[in-house]
Amino acid sequence: MLRDRLRTSAILIVIVLGLLSLDYSIRIPGADGVWLLPLLLFFAIGTAWEIAVMLAAGGQPVRRTVAVVGATLVACSAAVPFLWVLSADDYPKNCPVGRLGWIVLAAAAAVFLSLIAEMRAYGKAGNETRGDAIRRTSAAIFVSMYVGVPMAMLIALRGLHAETTAGRFGLAALVTTILVTKVADAGAYFSGRALGRHKLIPRLSPGKTIEGAIGGILASTVVAYFALAYLFPALLARPADTTTVMNETAVKTGLSALLAPSWVGAIVLGPALAISGMVGDLAESLFKRDSGVKDSGNLLPGLGGVWDVTDSLLAASVPAFFCFATGVGGP
């Protein structure tokens, strides 16, 4: 078991580092993050499929293919502006949809995709019960939104301040989000084992403790500080003492000025991602218990399913985007 976990973890780390290195070294202006799309597709499709399978195991009617297609559609929607760049054109700056608007449009499309699938199949099966079509539609829409929107926000996070920082700010923000979120998991685990006395939510996850949660938050805050103080300056080629250095092109004011210092950003970012990541972890536990399954899947030997890897990141992606968009990291 441990051997499988280490082998799978090593393979994942090598793939992630390889794609990040490619994304860093070969930049396509206007399509920052395009090299990471295969990784996003793998996690989006894998997570959506496992949730759909889990819903079916729990007795919930769901069209798995519709749910996965909807989630993939929404997840990739933030990359629609890449099409202009890859076709040797510039994405129009005055486009009323903007960049985040594609996520809204894709979400609406996913909803109607689910409805159309039910319309086509309605009445053909002889063993239908009242409400099955509504439950299947609701299940497919839930999977599409729960997986698709957070994944799309990771693409949007990668593209933050791309024009003014040569794409480096978004890369630093994405790496920091992954590090801070995953360190929270590790910090909660080890501090919980060493100091855990009071259960957090034993009905969902008997192993999680309040002490572990506090340890995870503290670990995330420390890692967030070092990432903001050293990783961001390294990637953006600016002095490491970000608490005293002003923006080179404009004087920061308001919320941006408040959140720009590394220690302030860490105090905001660390707890926000740690707590939201715990919510995502507990959400998976809720589904497992309600569906009567032990693991979300077995695609990743030793680690379990794909959802076991993405659970905390799904919940942390939206808070991460808002933190970095409002001034954390001092673009």
N, C-alpha and C positions, 0 to 999 in steps of 0.2 A: 504493500500500500504506500509506504513512504517512498520506495523507489519509484513507483509510478508517479507520485506527486512531484518528486524532484525532477524527473525526466520531462513531464508535461510542462512544469513551470519553466524549466530551462529552455524548452523549445519555444514557448510563448514569449519569453523575454528576448530571445535571439530575434524572433520575427518582428516584435515590436520595436526593438532597438534598430534593426535593419531598416524598417520602413521610416522610422523617425530620422535616421541618418540620411536616408534618401530625400526625405521631405526638407531637411535642413540644407543639404548641399546642392540640390537641383531644384531651384525655385521657379515656378511658373507664375509670374505676376498676375494677380487677379484670380488665380485658382489655387491659392495657398491651402495645402492640406489634401490635394488631389492624390498624392501618393499614399495617403492613409485610408482612402476609400475602401480598398479590399478588406482591410482589417475591420472597418466599421460594418461592412456588409456581412462579414462572417459573424460578428457578435450580434448584429440586429436580427438576422435571419435565424441564427441559432437560439437566441433568447425568445423570439416570438414563437418559434416552433415548440419549444419546451413548455412555455406557458399555455399554449393551445392544447398540447398533449395533457398537461396537468389538469386543465379545465375539464377535458373529456374524461379523464380518470376519476374526477370528482363527481361525475354524473351530469355535467353541464353540456348542453348541446352547443357545438361550435364547428364552423367550417374552417378547418386548419389552414387550408390553402389561401382562403380569403383573408384570414387574420394575418398570415405571414406576408402576403402581397401588400396588404394595407400598411403594415409596419414598415416594410422595405420602402414603399412609396414615400411615406412621411419622413423616414430617416434620411433618404437621399435628396429630399426636396431642397435642403439648404445648399446643395451643390449645383442647383440648376444654373446659377450665374456662371459656373465653370464652362458651360456649353458655349457661351459667347467667346470666352478667352481661347478655348481650344479650337474654335473655328476662325482664329486670327482676327477677332474683333474685340472691341471693348464693351463691357457691360454698361448700358446707358445709365449715366449718373442721375438723370431725371426720371428714371423708371418709377412709376407710381407704386409698383409692387415692392420696390426696394430689394433687400436681401432676405430679411426675416419673413416677409410676406408670403414667400413661396411655401413656408411651413404651414401657414394658415390655409392656403389654397389646397395643399396636398392633404391636410387633415379633412377638409370638406370633401375632397375627392374620395378619400378612404371611407368616409361615412356612406356616401352614395354607392360606392362599389359594393359594400356589404348589403345595402338595401336591394340593389339590382340582382345580386346573387340569390337573395331570398325570393325576389319576385319571379325569377326564372324557374326556381325549383318548387315554388309554393303549390301544394295540392297534388304533386306527382307521387309522393310517398304515401302508402296506405296506412302507415302506423303513426302518423303525426298526431300530436296532442295539442290542445289549445295553448298558445303561448310559446311554442317551440321556435317559431320564426323570430319572435321578439327577443327571446333569450339568445338565439344564435347571432342575431344582429348586434345585440348589446355586447356579447362576448368578443366578437370580431372587432368592434369599434374600440373596446377596452384595450385589447392587445395592440391594435394599431397605434393608439395614442400613448399608452404606457411605455411602449418600446420606441416608437417612432419619434415622438417629440423630443425626448431627452437625447437620443442619438443625433437628431438634426441640430440640437443646440450645441453638441460637441463640434460639429462642423462650423457652426456660427462662431463658437469660441475660438477655433483655430484661425478664423479670418479677422478677428478683432484688430483694429488699427494697423491693418496690413500695409496700407499705402504709405503711412508715415514712419513705419519701422521696418520696411523691407520684409514684412511677413514674420519678423522674429518675435514680436510681442505675443501673437496668438500661439506660436509654438511653445514659448515659455509658459503661457497661461495653461495650455493643454497638459503639458508635462507636469506642472505644479498641481493641477487638479487631480491627475491620476495618482501622483505621489502622496498628496495630503489625504486623499480619500482612502487609499489602500493602507497607509500607515495607521490610520484610525482603526482599521480592522485588526492589524497586528498589535497595536498598543492596547486595545481593549482586551484582546485575547490573553496577552502575557500579564497585564496588570490584574485582570480578572482571576487568572490562575494563582497569582501570588497573593493578592489582597482581597479577592472577592468574598464577601460575606452576605451581602444583601442582594437578593434576586431582583432583576429589572422587570421583566415580564415573564414569569415562569410558565404561564399558560401557553405562550408561543415558543419561547426559547429558554429552557431550564438552565442552560449554561451561561447565559448573559447576566452580568451583575452591574449594580450601580457603580461600584468601584472600578470595574472594567470600562464602563462608559466614560467615567471621568478620566481614566488613564488614556483612553483613546483620544479624547478631546485635547488633553495636554500634549500628547505626542504629535497630533496634527498641527497644533499651534506652533510647536517648536520647528517642525519640518517646514511649515508655511513661512516662518520667519527666515530660515536659511535659504529657502527657494527665492523669496522676494529680495533678500539682501545680496545674494551671490549668483543665483542662476539667471535672474533677469538681467543684471548688469553684464554678465558674461555673454549672453546672447545678444543683448542690445548695444554692447560696446559702450558702456557708460561706467562712471565710478561706482565702486561697490557700496559706498556710504550713501545709500539712497535717502537717509533721513534728513540730509542737509543739502542735497543737490536738487536744484530747480530744473524744470523742463527746459530743454535747450531752445525750443521754438516758441514757447508761450508760458506766461506766468499762470500757475494753477490757482484757481479760486474755488470757493464753495466746497462741495463734497469731494471733488477730486483732490483738492489741497489737503483735506482732512484725512483721506485714505491713502495718500501717496507714501508717507513714511512706512518703512518695512515693518516696524513693530506694531503700528496701528493696523496695517493691512493684515498682518498675521493674526491679530486678536479678532478681527472680523472673519477672515477667511477660514482659519483653522476650525473654530467651533461650528461655523455654518456648514462646512463640508462634512465634518465628523458627525454632527447630529443628523443631517439629512442622509448621510450614508448609512447610519444605524437604522433610520426609518426604512430605507430601501432593503436592508438586510432582514429586518423584522417583517416587511411586507412579503418577502419570499417565504419566510417561516410560516406566516399566516396561510398562504396558499398551500404550502406543503401539508400542514395539519388539516386544513379544511378539505383537501383532496385525498388525504390518506396515503400520501407517498413520502418516501424518505429522502430521495434526491430529485432534483429537477431534471436530471438526465445523466448520461454516462459517456457523452462525447469526448470529454477530457479526462482520461484515466488518472485517478488519484485526486483530481480536483472536483469531480462530479460533473455537473452540467455546465453549459455556457452561462446560464442565469446565475450560477454560483459565483461566477467571475464578474458579471455585470451588475449584480443586484444593487450594490452601494453606489456605483458610478451612475446608474440611471437616475437615482434620486438626487445625486450631488451636482449633476451637470447644469441644471437650471440655476440653482443658487450660485454656482461658480461663474456662470456667464454674467449674472447681475453684479456680482462682486467686482469682476474685472472690468465690466463695462462702466461702472460708476467711479472707478479711480484706483482700485487696488492694483498695485504693480507700477503705478505712475507712468502711463504711456507718454 
